[in-house]
Amino acid sequence: AGYNLNLSCSSMSPVNSLPANKLGFHDVFGNAWEWTSDYFAALPGFEVHPYYEDFSTPCFDGLHHVIQGGSFISTGNEASVFSRFHFR
C-alpha cells in the first residue's frame, strides 16, 4: 500500500509492480478507472433535488458510460471501489 502515494510514479503504476493481495490478485483496483458497458442512467424514482444544480440529467443520453473504481490520481471519495462517474 502507498506505492504511488502522492503520485510518486507521476502516472499509473507499472503493471505487476505491487505484490499480490491476500487473494493473489495484482493491479485490480486504483491504477486506472474501469470503463463499463453500462450507460449512465437514472434509477427508478429519480428526481432532481430542488436545492442543487443538476449535472446528471444531461448525461442520461445513452452516450455516457459508467466508469468505476478510481485511478492513480483519484483522491477522497473517488479513491474507492464504490466510486462511479460517467464519461463519454
C-alpha positions in Angstrom: 0.0 0.0 0.0 1.1 3.5 -0.7 3.3 2.6 -3.7 2.1 5.5 -5.8 1.5 7.8 -2.7 1.5 11.5 -3.7 1.9 10.5 -7.3 5.4 9.2 -6.9 5.1 7.5 -10.3 3.6 10.6 -11.9 1.3 8.3 -13.8 -0.2 4.8 -13.4 2.0 2.3 -11.6 3.8 -0.2 -13.8 1.8 -3.5 -14.1 2.8 -6.2 -11.6 4.9 -3.7 -9.6 3.0 -4.3 -6.5 2.7 -7.6 -4.5 -0.4 -9.6 -4.8 -3.2 -9.1 -2.3 -4.4 -11.9 0.0 -6.4 -13.5 -2.8 -3.5 -13.4 -5.2 -4.7 -10.5 -7.4 -2.4 -7.8 -8.8 -3.4 -4.4 -10.1 -7.1 -4.9 -9.7 -8.1 -1.5 -8.1 -6.9 2.0 -8.1 -4.5 2.2 -11.0 -6.9 3.2 -13.7 -10.7 3.8 -14.0 -12.6 0.8 -15.2 -14.7 1.5 -18.3 -18.0 -0.4 -18.2 -20.5 -1.2 -20.9 -23.3 0.3 -18.7 -24.8 3.6 -19.7 -25.2 6.3 -17.1 -28.9 6.4 -16.4 -31.4 7.4 -13.7 -32.6 4.9 -11.2 -36.3 4.4 -10.9 -37.9 7.2 -8.9 -35.0 9.7 -9.7 -36.0 13.3 -9.2 -33.8 16.4 -9.3 -33.4 17.9 -5.8 -34.8 21.5 -5.8 -31.8 22.9 -3.8 -29.0 21.5 -6.0 -27.8 22.1 -9.6 -28.3 19.0 -11.6 -25.3 17.8 -13.6 -26.6 14.3 -14.2 -29.6 14.5 -16.4 -27.8 15.9 -19.5 -25.8 12.7 -19.4 -28.8 10.4 -19.4 -28.5 10.3 -23.2 -27.3 6.8 -23.9 -23.8 8.1 -24.9 -22.2 8.3 -21.5 -20.8 5.1 -20.0 -20.2 4.4 -16.3 -16.5 4.4 -15.2 -15.8 2.9 -11.8 -13.1 2.4 -9.1 -10.9 5.4 -9.1 -7.4 5.8 -10.5 -3.9 6.8 -9.5 -4.9 10.4 -9.4 -8.2 10.0 -7.5 -8.5 11.5 -4.1 -11.0 11.4 -1.3 -14.3 9.6 -2.1 -13.1 9.0 -5.6 -10.4 6.6 -4.4 -12.9 3.8 -3.7 -14.1 0.6 -5.3 -17.6 2.2 -4.9 -16.8 5.3 -6.9 -18.9 5.8 -10.1 -18.8 8.5 -12.6 -19.9 9.0 -16.2 -17.7 9.5 -19.2 -18.2 9.9 -22.9 
